Amino acid sequence: MTETGEPELTVYHRHLAQLLKRDAGENFRALLVHARHITGTSYETNLYDHQQAFRLLWRHLEHSGHLRSAHREVRARLASGHAAPDERADLELFLTVYGQVHPSTAGA
């Protein structure tokens, strides 16, 4: 907790510092990790921190246009049948979130 009683955002600040140093692919992989933390039952810091890091990464990737291309690539990767079970779960989670944010693409 900070002096004002707010949760300390250690994960968020780590990603904020690295955001522009990493390429879009690395930021996308970090996004998937935080999606897993948010939906899972164990995480290294508090849930709020992971949620804020996820939002930071999502906004950055959305603004850069990477999420739109990642959406197409993820759909193709899943359709190919070459994704490992853990990867498949992460990619399906991404498609679920992307479909909620962009409902017109949910069935596309």
PyMOL commands that set and color helices and strands:
alter all, ss='L'
color gray80, all
select helices_A, chain A and resi 10-18+24-39+47-64+66-80+85-101+103-105
alter helices_A, ss='H'
color red, helices_A
deselect
rebuild
show_as cartoon
